[in-house]
Amino acid sequence: MAVTGEALVPVYFPGTGHSYDRVVRWTTLGLDERWKRRLLALVPPSKNLLELACGTGILTSRLLAQNPGARFTGVDITDDYLQVARAKLAPQGGDVEFRLGDAVAVPVADRGPFDAIVSCYIPKYLDVERLVAHLTPAAAPGGVIVLHDFSHPRGFVPRLLWRCWFGILNAIAPLLHPEWRRVFDASLTELIRTSKWVRFLRQALERHGWTDVTVTRLTHGAATLVSARRPA
């Protein structure tokens, strides 16, 4: 039976904000930086940005550097992550607001309309139909959405390497970072392997009238970007 992502979020993340930046780097073998650059390349110059699952602000700082003076709203469901993000972004000043809540329900329309809605590592955890229905009214005409997450690689050799690396992570990560033991107990591996978030997200965007829906596979499919535009 496929792992339910929504049930894993409150188990995985509370209490891990202090080590998230380090863990995401070595979990992705440093590829997270490259994947974020690919995401940022799809974000046009924007005056109003919404980031879901903003976490500790890794992508946030890059978004604001790319769009100086932009209004920014960040949403995350884990409070200790937002505490790290607030401390990290405080020196930059500007119109930056963080909200604690579920991405599919937290009110954001009062901060819109958004020129760009972005997120890393969220689609596999939630009902993307509910997410798109929630976000579409808050998107500006002509605005873009760009979502990125892990996906199951394509091809025998990439999948073999992927299984080997996650097998190593599941063995050693709980020893190096005990606070991450619930993530690296093979449930994350199973979630990534079984999730159909790419197909479901593409279909949801099309149903809600988004156009130019594009799927970009990264690193032999180990990660995927889905982008779209709301018609003007």
N, C-alpha and C positions, 0 to 999 in steps of 0.2 A: 504494500500500500504506500502511495506517495506521502511524503512528509508534508504536513500543513504548515506553511510559513508563518501565518498569523499567530499560531500557537507558540512558535519558537521565539518570537521577538522579546516578550517579557521574561523569558528564561535566559536568553543569550546575553543581553547587553547591560542591564543594571550593574554598576560597579566596575565596568571595564573602560570607562572613558579615559582614565589616566594613561592607559597603555595602548589605546586603539591605534594611534598614528604609527607606532613601532610595529604592531602586529600586522596591520594591513600592508606595510612595506614588505615584510618577509613572507607573508602569506602569498602575495602576488609576485614574489621574486623581483620586486622593484618595478613591475609592469604597471602598477597602479598610476604612477606618474605619467607614463606614456598614454595610458587609456584616458586619463583626465585631459591631456593635451588634445586628444582627438575629439573629446566632448566639447571642449572650449572652442575648437575650430568651427563647430556647428552653431555657436551662439553669436548672433549678429550684435553690433553695438546696441546696447539696451539702456533705457533710463529707469526701468523698474523690473527687478528680478525676484523670482521666488525659487528657493531651493528646498526640496523635500528631503528628509533624512539628512539634514546638514551635518549632523554628528558633531565632531570636534572642530569643524570649520576648515578642513583641508582644502576642499574645493571653493569654499566661500572666499578665502583670501585671494585666490586666483581670479575668481569672477569679478571681485571688486577692483583688482589691479587692472583687469582688462576693460572694465567699465567704470572709470573714475567718476565719482559724484552720483552714481546710480543709487536709487532707493532699493533697499534689500530687505527681504523677509525670509527668515530661515525657520524651518519647522523640524522638530525631532520629538520622538516619543520618550526619550530617556533623558532625565533631568541632569545627570552628572555629565553627559556629553555636552549639553547646552552650557553648563557652567564653564567647561573648558573652552568652548567656542567664544563665549562672551569675553573671557579673559584674553583670549588670543586676538580678538578683533577690536577690543576697546581702544587701543592706541590709534586705530585708523579713524575713529570718529565717524561722522556722517549719519545718514538716515538708515540705520541698521537696527532691525528688530527681530528678536528670536521668540518663537512661540512653542510652548510645550503641548504636544497633542498628536493624535493619530492623523496621518497624512490624508486619509480618506474622509475625514470629518472635521478637522480643525478649521474654524472660520478664517478665511484669508481674503475674501472678496473686498473687504473694507480697505485693504492695502493695494488692490488692483486698480485698473487692469494691468496685467503683467505682460511685458514684451517677451520675456523668456521664462520658462519653467523648466528646471533641471533637477536631476537627482542621480546619485550613485548608490548602487547596491540596495535599492528598495523594491523593484517590481516583483522579485521572486517571493517576497514576504506577504503580499496582499492581493486583494481582489482588484485587478486592474480595471475592470468594468466600473466599479464604484469609484476608483481613483479618477478615471477620465471624466465620469459624470460630474464629479465634485469640482474638477479643475476647469473644465471647458468654459463655464460662465465667467470665470475669473481671468481668462486669457484675453489679451487685447486682439482686435482684428489684425491679422497679419503676424501675430505673435507665434513663437515657436515653442515646442516642447522637445527636450532631449533627455532621455532616460538611459542609464547604463547599468549593467549588472553582469554577474558571472553567468555563464552558460556552459553547457556540456560540449566539449570540443568535438570537432568532426575529424574522422579519419582514424585508422587503427593506431598509428604511432602516437599522434597527439593525445588520444584517449589513454593509451598505455602510460605515457609520461605523466599525464594528469592524475591518473589513479595512483601512481607511485608517489608523486609529490604529496597528494592529500593523505596517503597512507602514512608517510613520514610525519606530516603535520599532526595527524591524529594521535601519533605515538609520542611525539616530543613536546608539542605545544602545552599540554596540561602540566608537564614537568617544569617548563620554563615560565609559564604564566598560568598558575592555578586558577585565576579568575576567569580564564577562557576555557576551562575544562568542559563546560556544557556545549560550547561551540564545536570543539574538536573531539567529539565523541562519535564521529561518523555521520551525525544527523545533518550537518551542513553539506557534506559530500552527497548524501542521498537527496537532499533538497535540490541541489544544483543539477544532479543527474536527471531527476524526474520532472523538474519544473517546465511548464510550457508557456512561461511568461511572455516570450517573444511573440509567439503566434497570437496569444490572447490579447496582448497589448496592441498589436497591429490591427486586429479585428475591432477592438474597442474604439480606437482612434478613428477608424473608417466609419463605424456606426455613428459616431458623434460628429461627423462632418469635417474632421481634419483632413487636409490634403497633403500631397508630397510626402506620404508616409514612406520612410526609408529605413531599411535594416542594414546595419554595417557590422560585419563579423570581425572581431579583433583576435589576433594571436591564435589562429587556427580554430576560432570559435570559442576559445576559453572565456571570452567576454563579448558582449554585444551592445551596440548602440541602436536605439530606436528613436528616430526623430520625425517630426511632422510640423505642419504649419496650419494655423487657424485661418480660414479664408477671410480676406478683407471685405 
